Amino acid sequence: MAAEAEGLEPETAAVEDAAGDATDAVDARLGAPPLLVGSRLSLDLYPRGCHRLLHLCAQQVRQLLEVEFLQLSGHEDPQLLQATLARLPWSLPRLRSLVLKGGQHRDALGACLRGSLATLPASLSGLAHLAHLDLSFNSLETLPACVPQLCGLDALLLSHNCLSELPETLGALAALTFLAATHNRLQTLPAALGSLSSLQRLDLSENLLDALPPEIGGLSSLAELNLASNRLQGLPASLAGLRSLRLLVLHSNLLASVPAGLARLPLLARLDLRDNQLRDVPPELLNAPFVRLQGNPLGGPSPGPHSPPGTPVVPEMPRLLLTSDLDSFAVTPLGCSVTLACGVRLQFPVGATATPVTIRYRLWLPEPRLVPLGPHDSLLSGVLELQPHGVAFQKDVGLWLLFVPPRARRCREVVVRTLSDNSWSDLETHLEEEAPKRLWARCQVPHFSWFLVVSRPVSDACLVPPEGTLLCSSGHPGVKVTFPPGATEEPRHARMQVVRVGSRELPALLGEPEAAASPLLYLSQSGPPSFLRPVTVQLPLPPGVTGLSLDRSHLHLLYRAPPAATWDDITAQVALELTHLYARFQVTHFSWYWLWYTTKTCVGGLARKAWERLRLHRVSLIALQRRRDPEQVLLQCLPRNKVDSTLRRLLERYRGPEPSDTVEMFEGEKFFAAFERGINVDADRPDCVEGRVCFVFYSHLKNLKEVFVTTTLDRRAQAVRGQVSFYRGEVPEEVPEEAEAARQKRGADAPWMATLPLKLPRLRGSKGPGQGAGLSLAPLNLGDAETGFLTQSNLLNVAGRLGPDWPAVALHLGLPYRELQRIRHEFRDDLDGQIRHMLFSWAERQAGQPGAVGLLVEALEQSDRRDVAEEVRAVLELGRRKYQEGIQRTSLAPGDLGPPGSSASRSPEPAQT
């Protein structure tokens, strides 16, 4: 057969035949050779890409002889991939660019997985015209022998492999101008590397290099050298001979010194030496504006085990572990490592502050004014405030935030969002997994403000120079933006986000099984609103639609310009260029773009509804009463898929009605619970307005509150049958009564969402609404004005909640067991008397003592009464708020007591992104 005539092994020919048989049906369903567009053949987006290429070779498609660019996935079957690559010199003789990247698949944390490619066939050296070879994100442990034989190679990409060394034969690539081998295991470099006289860019960051060969100084054309995040302890003096060098990145190494000759490089525009062990730096570099030296112990002592007597010893960095009743700590120039009780870690390096500084922190409950979210963002944490605001540290401070792992991770990323210069921005964030379902978001911060963890669609960005560039989506390789030369006069930043669209959403909304939509594309940029020349945008055609078979009258390009919520059909205003898989169009300014395929003609309103549906979460509302204390009510808003598992966990301690019907809610939407038919909230809470408990829905947070209720009706005569109703929006001035709920239920956009029944059982015995009225207790205030008081009334309320758990609380408060026995004997027929006597006798001994309230909260939590502990915290929060309002009225408050957007804060209300 033809394969044997070209020198292939018989088993390779058999693979080719099998591939042809296996793909006939697939290609028939997708249409005729859809993969070949001009001189480009893109097979990395398709399953069975090797099968398809072998099938095209077997059909002897003449266009293959013109192919110059080929993309294959590194996740193919290894044997089949080798067989396919072996055919390339004969089937694609003019090939100039070969991309064999892995990384299309991701693990549970969203990290790219390596491909299976571990070697290359020797016959690949026959690609005489090959200039670009990309083998990134694969499993290469050694460089294939055929690579150094590709004499015309201009760019070689080897990042994210398992290479421990590079061969000496690499020096044969005389035409090589770009070499990237980041994120490997390189420990040494070959001396022959210095013979690459044409090399202009060399990136060897994130390896294990501890030294460089002196021959590296022979790279006469080298303009950019990146050696960050290695183990380099020194640099050869020959680096000073790189006369073409413009950029030298050496941060995160172990360098103790640098050659003085670096200061005399004529073209050097940036030298990054951050986070090394530099103590002595040449004066020419120390004051140079293009040198970055943060994170180095400049001028400090470096005593070791053999240091002479009298050498000063650098003290070990202090470590602090703060409990929940502390809200501040001190940082000295020696630095410190701090762990906060609220799930936050801080690392202050040595020299971060020149003088001692008191750091204050607070974890705010999330609410819209504190949480700036984009339309497709999700909140994963509370809001952390660190003070003093805006004070710049001399070295960046490490910040770790604990967050809830997002359920959907495909094409999404986790970032830390912060308020800086009156606007919110996202920091470079790294994820660390401490245990299953326990993840940390790590970032470096130059100053303190507000911080939160957010899940967002993957953001790809680039700097657009006047010469033009290309921006591609890392999650959707088919989405691209091409900036032509002259599109801008000054460099500007461009950003792209792509939102996945479920294949079932649009057909269900339109009632049209054949309807489909492309991914949702959001483009933004800095600088002037428009480009000087049109920019080309490429979107994949909707699933199931191909350029050869579609009806152009059914294709709609939709456009949305914030802040408007409307979508406009701009199909008639642009020239859509269609290929078999993609649609291309030109724009001069950026916004939201969406490609639809439907028989509907007026799709603007439908697009608005579809866009809203993409952002809605299906939830249920529950209201449960504690079995041993029906006055304690748990309210929660749960994702529909978590209702059953949550109820199974709660029904041992709670009981109540079935969950509500499914309700749809937006991320960050406000709603409230109103108790009706004789039932009222029993405490003055900071989240309670006119007796209505306020909520803000965040899909990854608990959305749970426990409240205590009471009634003015006489429970000694009969049980009280009331209810709790849930309404959308903020609490209005006139909350609808329960009689209005049934009428509002019929409205599609009505504020009413659900009503669930509650029952306070009939009281037996003398306990009633007037309980405790005959008590004679001394006036008592536990705590202080700034942290909050617990009054006699508050303590009576706590005592009424403890029930049989009071001995455990007493022991955790430090009461001796003998005193518990005495209280039990003295009040042997009166449980309420036992609890009140224990609590008030302890409180009288604590009067005036600092930390007493914190001790009570801790004892409640240790006794598994977190519900009462949360109630105490709510009372304290209300007290602190009233205290702050009081001192603000007398002009005694500092300017940054309040959150962003409050009148007590100097920072403006955060703009919604």
SETOR-303953 format. One line per 8 residues: their letters; for each residue x, y, z of C-alpha. Coordinates in steps of 0.001 Angstrom, whole numbers. Example, Ala and Ser with C-alpha at 12.3 -4.5 7.8 and 13.67 -1.06 7.14 Angstrom:
as	12300,-4500,7800; 13670,-1060,7140 $
This chain:
maaeaegl	0,0,0; 1034,3651,-165; 2276,3614,3419; 4690,781,2727; 5948,2537,-423; 6883,5533,1700; 8883,3442,4121; 6418,3078,7028 $
epetaave	6232,4,9206; 3348,-2399,8430; 1848,-1823,11889; 1765,1928,11207; -122,1267,8002; -2585,-832,9966; -3099,2028,12404; -3747,4323,9438 $
daagdatd	-6356,1995,7988; -8080,1705,11340; -8032,5461,11704; -9694,5898,8329; -12459,3493,9204; -12976,5053,12623; -13348,8636,11375; -15432,8148,8244 $
avdarlga	-18684,8392,10189; -17461,11341,12269; -16342,13336,9234; -19560,12516,7428; -21486,13950,10357; -19308,17068,10668; -18933,17724,6955; -16105,17443,4455 $
ppllvgsr	-12513,18227,5385; -13409,20920,7909; -10029,21082,9599; -7922,22509,6796; -8143,26298,6355; -5575,27765,3972; -2144,26654,5114; -3291,25898,8685 $
lsldlypr	-4364,22510,10019; -5709,22710,13603; -6412,19345,15227; -5685,20138,18898; -9320,21093,19613; -10713,17774,18421; -10764,14342,20030; -8970,11737,17915 $
gchrllhl	-6924,14392,16133; -4284,11858,15085; -6975,9634,13585; -8200,12567,11534; -4733,13460,10253; -3980,9850,9287; -7328,9692,7543; -6514,12820,5528 $
caqqvrql	-3131,11314,4629; -4776,8090,3521; -7135,10051,1270; -4045,11820,-201; -5704,15234,115; -3658,17504,-2148; -4037,20511,161; -1822,18750,2726 $
leveflql	1168,19532,526; 536,23259,1173; 152,23027,4970; 2651,25193,6869; 1092,25247,10365; -14,22107,12271; -1476,21831,15794; -1916,18475,17558 $
sghedpql	-2787,17719,21176; -180,16127,23426; -2959,14124,25108; -3268,11647,22222; -2476,7954,22560; 1390,7799,22627; 1744,5011,20062; -721,6615,17662 $
lqatlarl	936,10020,18127; 4352,8569,17222; 2892,6899,14135; 1272,10153,13057; 4388,12276,13581; 6496,9776,11605; 4422,10593,8495; 4863,14347,8612 $
pwslprlr	8052,14706,6481; 6299,12965,3551; 2726,14194,4038; 3455,17818,5054; 6790,18626,3411; 6366,22423,3692; 5601,22445,7430; 7025,25551,9151 $
slvlkggq	5257,25448,12543; 4482,22338,14633; 2594,22699,17932; 2355,19523,20074; 1257,21089,23360; -430,19348,26261; -2347,21306,28866; -5790,21125,27249 $
hrdalgac	-7014,19058,30214; -7121,20326,33796; -7041,18732,37249; -9455,19334,40141; -7749,22620,41052; -7867,23902,37491; -4135,23363,36783; -3099,22231,33315 $
lrgslatl	-2221,18526,32968; 853,17389,31066; 433,15571,27772; 1671,12034,27134; 4391,13005,24646; 7730,11602,25905; 9803,11450,22685; 9720,12194,18951 $
paslsgla	10382,9874,16000; 13807,10231,14376; 12215,10827,10972; 10964,14215,12174; 14424,15618,11444; 13383,15496,7767; 11185,18595,8205; 13617,20856,6383 $
hlahldls	11455,23999,6582; 10440,23709,10270; 11098,27011,12092; 8759,26796,15125; 8427,23785,17463; 6241,23898,20592; 6462,20853,22924; 5181,22564,26093 $
fnsletlp	3114,20843,28815; 4309,17313,28009; 6295,14527,29679; 9721,14904,28056; 12565,13796,30327; 15279,14230,27664; 15358,16320,24515; 14557,14070,21513 $
acvpqlcg	17625,13483,19345; 15878,14751,16210; 15416,18277,17613; 19077,19455,17351; 19044,18213,13743; 16335,20731,12756; 18913,23241,11557; 16383,25857,10455 $
ldalllsh	14624,26029,13841; 13960,29620,14951; 11821,29065,18100; 11888,26094,20499; 9373,25900,23389; 9976,23205,26030; 8223,24672,29098; 6343,22526,31643 $
nclselpe	8147,19236,30959; 10380,17013,33087; 13769,17853,31569; 16744,17502,33919; 19371,18588,31370; 19810,19884,27844; 22241,18137,25450; 25463,19625,24108 $
tlgalaal	24107,19049,20605; 21736,21962,21214; 24536,24201,20019; 23892,22997,16454; 20753,25158,16229; 22564,28146,14764; 19338,29885,13628; 17588,29669,17017 $
tflaathn	16370,33069,18300; 13955,31993,21083; 14353,29188,23640; 11881,28648,26521; 12366,25806,29030; 10534,27121,32107; 9016,24853,34801; 11365,21919,34238 $
rlqtlpaa	13962,20195,36448; 17130,21571,34861; 20114,21419,37193; 22894,22300,34741; 23243,23933,31333; 25464,22724,28473; 28532,24780,27584; 27413,24625,23950 $
lgslsslq	24541,26931,24837; 26981,29818,24481; 27454,29061,20766; 23875,30097,19901; 24981,33432,18514; 21516,34233,17066; 19622,33638,20332; 17680,36751,21378 $
rldlsenl	15323,35476,24129; 16166,32801,26711; 13686,31835,29463; 14911,29248,32009; 12819,30332,35022; 11294,27876,37547; 14099,25267,37381; 16777,23886,39746 $
ldalppei	19847,25668,38374; 22529,26464,40954; 25193,27773,38540; 25615,29057,34982; 28374,28041,32566; 30842,30843,31780; 30150,30229,28082; 26772,31928,28487 $
gglsslae	28611,35199,27924; 28975,34232,24272; 25287,34887,23510; 26111,38063,21621; 22544,38705,20372; 20737,37954,23649; 18259,40729,24559; 16124,39012,27260 $
lnlasnrl	17325,36519,29887; 14963,35134,32555; 16497,32967,35315; 13920,33647,38055; 12991,31036,40691; 16096,28876,40489; 18824,28112,43066; 21584,30332,41695 $
qglpasla	24165,31251,44321; 26452,33209,42006; 26774,34590,38484; 29705,34264,36083; 31559,37472,35281; 31000,36705,31595; 27408,37990,31928; 28891,41466,31670 $
glrslrll	29726,40610,28060; 26088,40406,26950; 26208,43776,25197; 22728,43360,23618; 20960,42556,26911; 17916,44705,27697; 16111,42587,30326; 17696,40408,33045 $
vlhsnlla	15350,38704,35539; 17031,37002,38528; 14446,37268,41299; 13785,34434,43789; 17275,32912,43798; 20020,32591,46429; 22407,35204,45060; 24779,36777,47579 $
svpaglar	26476,39067,45049; 26293,40145,41406; 29075,41085,38974; 29855,44794,38988; 30080,44696,35195; 26289,44426,34907; 26081,48137,35633; 28025,48851,32447 $
lpllarld	25769,46980,30025; 24828,49741,27552; 21264,48634,26718; 20131,47160,30059; 16696,48647,30866; 15566,46354,33699; 17409,44245,36248; 15184,42283,38671 $
lrdnqlrd	17102,41070,41757; 14195,40799,44216; 14062,38118,46928; 17686,37016,46961; 20364,37017,49698; 22177,40127,48465; 24065,42008,51167; 26592,43891,49028 $
vppellna	25519,45444,45728; 27808,47547,43502; 27037,51249,44079; 26308,51724,40378; 23426,49221,40698; 22267,50199,44175; 20906,53556,43045; 20049,52708,39437 $
pfvrlqgn	16342,53349,38611; 16047,50171,36512; 17153,47817,39334; 14652,46137,41693; 16155,44994,45020; 13159,44387,47315; 13403,41341,49565; 17197,41414,50058 $
plggpspg	18980,41802,53443; 21151,44655,52152; 23895,45591,54577; 22747,43049,57198; 24985,40589,59071; 25294,37050,57839; 26632,34980,60763; 27027,31266,60237 $
phsppgtp	28173,28296,62310; 31835,29267,61824; 31410,33015,62267; 34045,34757,64412; 33191,35635,68017; 31179,38785,68384; 29299,38386,65102; 25739,39635,65700 $
vvpemprl	23028,36999,65481; 19871,37735,63513; 16900,36858,65765; 14459,34279,64498; 11322,35767,62996; 8572,35885,65673; 5476,33760,65158; 2076,34901,66448 $
lltsdlds	-1110,32848,66818; -3995,35174,67664; -7235,34124,69341; -10677,35380,68407; -10791,38067,71130; -7756,39942,69745; -8101,42342,66830; -4622,43865,66646 $
favtplgc	-941,42980,66878; 2409,44699,66590; 4972,44275,63798; 8612,45312,64251; 11409,45680,61656; 12370,42076,62497; 9177,40904,60769; 6837,38178,61948 $
svtlacgv	4548,35358,60852; 946,35800,62014; -1995,33389,62001; -5393,34960,62689; -8349,33096,64142; -10510,34054,61155; -8601,31861,58654; -5925,34348,57546 $
rlqfpvga	-2124,34127,57550; 325,37018,57155; 4077,36960,56545; 5958,40213,57257; 9530,39882,55936; 12473,41388,57763; 12568,45099,57006; 8945,45365,55886 $
tatpvtir	8563,48242,58340; 11214,50713,59449; 9522,51293,62825; 7094,49235,64939; 3565,49346,63551; 275,48196,65104; -1810,46216,62640; -5567,45977,63127 $
yrlwlpep	-7783,43499,61336; -11461,42740,61017; -13493,40196,59044; -16648,41811,57665; -19763,39920,56687; -20104,40199,52900; -22641,42615,51518; -22940,44384,48120 $
rlvplgph	-21198,47617,49167; -18157,45557,50286; -18153,42962,47490; -17464,44247,43956; -18441,41380,41638; -18580,41167,37859; -21645,39637,36187; -20137,36120,36222 $
dsllsgvl	-18024,36304,39411; -18654,34315,42600; -17604,35235,46140; -15565,32571,47979; -14701,34279,51286; -15625,36975,53744; -14186,40482,53458; -10924,41054,55328 $
elqphgva	-9994,44577,56379; -6385,45270,57355; -5337,48608,58834; -3649,51053,58628; -4973,51718,55140; -2696,52816,52323; 569,52729,54311; 3153,51316,51909 $
fqkdvglw	5483,48637,53258; 9142,48639,52316; 8777,44985,51273; 5675,43180,50047; 3734,41315,52740; 2592,37740,52111; -1152,37186,52572; -2958,33815,52717 $
llfvppra	-6778,33718,52688; -8758,30549,53372; -11675,30130,50974; -14457,27770,49952; -13403,25693,46889; -15634,26597,43940; -17849,23867,42538; -17236,24780,38876 $
rrcrevvv	-13538,25137,38014; -13416,24632,34270; -12324,27824,32513; -12430,29703,35842; -9721,30974,38182; -9469,32102,41790; -8035,35558,42559; -7681,37879,45539 $
rtlsdnsw	-9470,41197,44928; -8415,44363,46755; -9236,48066,46935; -6314,50222,45786; -6298,53870,44686; -10098,54060,45004; -10656,51177,42571; -10841,47410,42888 $
sdlethle	-8225,45249,41188; -7187,41587,41178; -3809,40498,42543; -1593,37766,41144; -2800,34759,43135; -1408,31282,43783; -3428,28408,45248; -2150,26105,47983 $
eeapkrlw	-4015,22970,49089; -3527,22212,52760; -6079,19387,52911; -9043,18200,50843; -11570,21040,50575; -9161,23373,52438; -7544,25792,50026; -5504,28957,50537 $
arcqvphf	-5227,31869,48128; -1720,33373,48414; -646,36795,47166; 1839,39590,47870; 463,42981,48963; 2384,46289,49075; -107,47990,51426; -3244,47217,53433 $
swflvvsr	-6878,47709,52487; -9867,45373,51981; -9345,41857,50553; -11653,39061,49393; -11382,35863,47336; -13337,35664,44080; -13892,33027,41402; -14042,34573,37927 $
pvsdaclv	-13852,33433,34286; -10227,32978,33249; -8770,36350,32281; -6173,36565,29497; -4358,39841,28993; -1625,41340,26858; 104,44623,26163; -835,45931,22726 $
ppegtllc	2106,47773,21141; 1819,50007,18051; 3270,47113,16032; 193,44978,16815; -131,41605,18544; -2375,38547,19040; -4466,37781,22158; -5767,34208,22574 $
ssghpgvk	-8025,32652,25195; -6257,30014,27296; -9542,28253,28089; -11088,28425,24598; -8281,28222,22001; -10667,29150,19195; -11300,32628,20639; -8721,35121,19389 $
vtfppgat	-8284,38860,18922; -5836,40191,16313; -4511,43740,16739; -3106,45040,13414; -121,47402,13199; -1256,50966,13839; -4280,50028,15964; -2862,52197,18757 $
eeprharm	-268,54939,18995; 692,54208,22614; 879,50735,24220; -2331,49766,25996; -3481,46757,27992; -6208,44489,26612; -8085,41811,28558; -10315,38933,27496 $
qvvrvgsr	-12770,36765,29459; -14770,33901,27957; -17872,32463,29663; -18996,28929,28883; -22627,28508,27820; -24455,25249,28556; -25698,23418,25484; -29200,22999,26972 $
elpallge	-29847,26552,28161; -30689,28241,24872; -32891,25500,23329; -34914,25374,26561; -35401,29147,26620; -36326,29495,22935; -38262,26246,22638; -36111,25459,19620 $
peaaaspl	-34040,22228,19730; -31641,23401,17014; -30825,26744,18651; -27212,27167,19803; -24847,29865,21037; -21107,30414,21074; -19174,31131,24281; -19841,34590,25694 $
lylsqsgp	-16893,36954,25060; -16011,40036,27111; -13238,42358,25892; -11878,45400,27707; -8875,47676,27315; -7126,50647,28867; -6628,53980,27162; -8915,55666,24617 $
psflrpvt	-12267,53932,24048; -11636,53219,20347; -8779,51778,18317; -7289,53639,15371; -7681,50617,13095; -10291,47812,13223; -9417,44858,15444; -10328,41351,14237 $
vqlplppg	-12256,39121,16670; -12625,35375,16116; -15396,33350,17789; -16172,29654,17304; -19446,28950,15561; -22210,27657,17866; -22050,23901,18606; -23441,21753,15818 $
vtglsldr	-23136,24553,13257; -20519,24520,10485; -19612,27165,7963; -20503,24914,5029; -24020,24066,6128; -25381,27041,8080; -28125,29383,6954; -26633,32879,7306 $
shlhllyr	-30068,34369,7976; -30158,32379,11235; -26786,33673,12470; -26908,36669,14843; -23995,38619,16330; -25133,40224,19584; -23500,43144,21369; -23914,44593,24866 $
appaatwd	-22366,47840,26115; -22398,48220,29938; -24034,49534,31981; -27043,48869,29748; -28648,45464,30249; -29880,45250,26662; -28365,43199,23856; -28331,44577,20309 $
ditaqval	-28230,42542,17103; -25362,44048,15061; -25185,41352,12371; -26133,43823,9646; -23533,46357,10825; -20458,44142,10549; -18997,41931,7841; -19006,38359,9155 $
elthlyar	-16287,36227,7608; -17112,32532,8052; -14818,29514,7944; -15868,25966,8631; -15435,26417,12403; -15152,30121,13127; -16719,33510,12538; -14518,36599,12262 $
fqvthfsw	-15561,40236,12432; -13920,43620,12998; -14587,46152,15755; -13053,49443,16853; -14062,49326,20536; -14552,46543,23075; -17539,45193,24980; -19577,41947,25210 $
ywlwyttk	-20080,39755,22108; -22222,36649,21607; -22939,34574,18506; -26393,32920,18207; -27861,30501,15703; -31683,30519,15782; -34716,30889,13543; -35988,33721,15777 $
tcvgglar	-35719,37156,14220; -35947,39538,17195; -33373,38114,19599; -32321,41148,21682; -34874,40582,24462; -34295,36833,24366; -30556,37396,24755; -31170,39496,27874 $
kawerlrl	-33213,36677,29417; -30623,34071,28417; -27835,36173,29923; -29782,36501,33177; -30376,32755,33255; -26630,32128,32942; -26121,34079,36174; -29013,32608,38180 $
hrvslial	-28575,29963,40884; -31300,27450,41721; -31799,27377,45487; -34242,26293,48185; -35084,27958,51491; -35351,26075,54784; -36608,27005,58263; -35912,24516,61083 $
qrrrdpeq	-36471,24676,64852; -34102,23179,67401; -35667,20065,68939; -34825,20905,72546; -35458,24649,72134; -38166,25443,69540; -37571,29171,70037; -34258,28780,68207 $
vllqclpr	-34876,28908,64433; -32346,28121,61713; -32842,29904,58389; -30784,28949,55366; -30672,29393,51592; -29131,26320,49932; -28177,25306,46373; -30732,22776,45234 $
nkvdstlr	-28181,19963,44953; -27120,20397,48607; -30538,20378,50255; -30820,16640,50929; -27323,16206,52367; -27701,19287,54581; -31054,18140,55962; -29669,14683,56766 $
rlleryrg	-26964,16355,58836; -29304,18787,60620; -32359,16632,61376; -30705,15020,64391; -30908,18372,66199; -33603,20238,64245; -37049,19609,62872; -39290,21562,60593 $
pepsdtve	-41275,21677,57348; -40113,20524,53928; -37814,22938,52034; -39404,25508,49771; -39861,25035,46045; -36892,25928,43874; -36161,29661,43649; -33700,31389,41318 $
mfegekff	-31352,34035,42738; -28440,36169,41514; -25044,36243,43186; -25097,39089,45720; -28900,39458,45676; -30538,40763,48858; -33514,39090,50507; -35062,39001,53982 $
aafergin	-37065,36750,56298; -40202,38128,57941; -41772,36295,60906; -45562,36428,60817; -48753,35374,62626; -47735,36261,66171; -44037,35300,66032; -41313,37952,66380 $
vdadrpdc	-37521,38104,66557; -36452,38005,70210; -33211,40029,70072; -31895,43342,68809; -29564,42168,66024; -27366,44223,63658; -28785,42282,60678; -32388,42843,61767 $
vegrvcfv	-34475,45740,60413; -37947,46292,61818; -38027,42700,63030; -37017,41340,59589; -33750,39392,59237; -31666,40546,56253; -29630,38220,53996; -27342,38576,50990 $
fyshlknl	-27109,35471,48788; -23642,34198,47813; -23671,30832,46087; -20505,29417,47725; -21116,30685,51263; -23444,29228,53894; -26227,31865,53761; -27270,30644,57219 $
kevfvttt	-28540,32457,60294; -29890,31257,63604; -32312,33533,65438; -34375,33303,68589; -38066,34069,68348; -40739,34938,70838; -44449,35700,70872; -46801,38079,72622 $
ldrraqav	-49540,35445,72649; -50222,33315,75720; -48481,29960,75105; -49851,28534,78374; -53293,28299,76760; -52287,26821,73396; -49455,26454,70905; -48657,29366,68578 $
rgqvsfyr	-48770,28468,64890; -46891,31096,62938; -44770,31249,59819; -41718,32828,58224; -41886,34325,54724; -38947,35157,52447; -39005,38226,50195; -36573,39558,47590 $
gevpeevp	-34829,42894,47922; -34128,45158,50864; -36595,45527,53699; -39253,48018,52489; -40902,50584,54701; -44108,48543,54666; -43460,44815,54610; -46339,42826,53038 $
eeaeaarq	-48428,41006,55596; -48937,37261,55258; -52345,37834,53681; -50620,39487,50730; -48277,36557,50150; -50825,34443,48295; -51678,37308,45953; -48018,38086,45254 $
krgadapw	-47279,34437,44633; -49100,34677,41314; -46781,37390,39986; -43721,36239,38024; -41515,39051,39350; -43122,39376,42786; -40888,39947,45820; -42436,37007,47698 $
matlplkl	-40453,33769,47357; -41662,31274,49963; -43559,30824,53227; -42719,28044,55722; -44724,27211,58881; -43345,27458,62444; -44819,26237,65701; -44078,27307,69271 $
prlrgskg	-45494,24513,71471; -47736,25087,74431; -45846,25801,77645; -46221,23374,80495; -45601,24671,83991; -45067,28244,85054; -42581,29301,82374; -44096,31990,80204 $
pgqgagls	-43525,35348,78642; -42942,36875,82042; -40210,34467,83066; -37556,35985,85233; -39742,38972,86086; -39439,38299,89816; -35665,37972,89775; -33658,40391,91879 $
laplnlgd	-30186,40598,90401; -27566,43306,90788; -27043,45560,87730; -24206,44152,85662; -22265,45106,82525; -19762,42572,81227; -17177,43934,78790; -16334,47475,77740 $
aetgfltq	-17767,50165,75503; -15422,49649,72572; -15652,45856,72300; -19288,45750,73416; -21249,45140,76610; -23293,42177,77786; -25954,43592,80077; -28045,41803,82672 $
snllnvag	-30793,41385,80066; -28317,39861,77614; -27065,37381,80218; -30635,36402,81098; -31226,35694,77420; -28075,33513,77292; -29171,31687,80440; -32549,30943,78876 $
rlgpdwpa	-30825,29218,75917; -28374,26926,77699; -30719,24299,79128; -29045,21006,80146; -25754,22123,78532; -24979,24542,81369; -22534,22238,83289; -20293,21912,80219 $
valhlglp	-20276,25683,79780; -19490,26169,83481; -16496,23832,83348; -15154,25593,80255; -15553,28919,82083; -13212,27574,84765; -15709,26819,87547; -14543,23913,89773 $
yrelqrir	-16597,20731,89761; -17298,21089,93504; -19067,24411,92862; -21207,22765,90180; -22271,20129,92707; -23146,22850,95238; -25280,24747,92669; -27081,21556,91665 $
hefrddld	-27887,20792,95332; -28963,24342,96218; -31295,24642,93191; -32076,20923,92837; -35672,21460,91683; -35078,24558,89548; -33057,24152,86323; -33430,27823,85438 $
gqirhmlf	-32165,28798,88890; -29091,26579,88466; -28198,28226,85138; -28803,31815,86268; -26886,31378,89519; -23898,29827,87712; -23771,32472,84995; -24308,35544,87179 $
swaerqag	-21973,34430,89963; -19253,33914,87345; -20040,37286,85692; -19853,39181,89028; -16354,37766,89626; -15328,38860,86103; -16595,42438,86432; -13889,44825,85263 $
qpgavgll	-11669,42032,83968; -10502,42337,80321; -11315,39453,78014; -14307,38170,80007; -16722,38318,77070; -14248,36496,74833; -13904,33807,77484; -17679,33327,77537 $
vealeqsd	-17870,33035,73733; -15017,30524,73722; -16690,28447,76469; -19957,28353,74496; -18144,27170,71356; -16202,24503,73268; -19510,23264,74689; -20928,22869,71158 $
rrdvaeev	-23299,25806,71632; -22097,27843,68677; -25638,29032,68142; -25582,30948,71440; -22012,32113,70747; -23156,33632,67459; -26023,35342,69278; -23542,36873,71738 $
ravlelgr	-21324,38026,68881; -24324,39679,67225; -25093,41576,70450; -21461,42702,70708; -21442,43810,67077; -24536,45894,67685; -22887,47443,70734; -19713,48265,68825 $
rkyqegiq	-21724,49850,66031; -23643,52044,68451; -20395,52979,70195; -18762,54008,66905; -21823,56002,65877; -21704,57777,69216; -18070,58807,69011; -18521,59840,65372 $
rtslapgd	-21289,62201,66430; -18807,63800,68838; -16055,63894,66144; -13815,61452,68013; -13725,58704,65362; -10757,58110,63050; -11460,58480,59345; -11251,54777,58453 $
lgppgssa	-13493,53130,61035; -16166,52204,58527; -16176,49931,55493; -15919,51126,51886; -19018,53085,50984; -19942,54033,54572; -19970,57581,55810; -17187,56798,58272 $
srspepaq	-14800,55656,55586; -12518,57794,53505; -12612,55257,50673; -15429,55713,48160; -18036,53097,47478; -16377,50408,45335; -17337,50480,41697; -19002,47329,40485 $
t	-16788,45479,38027 $
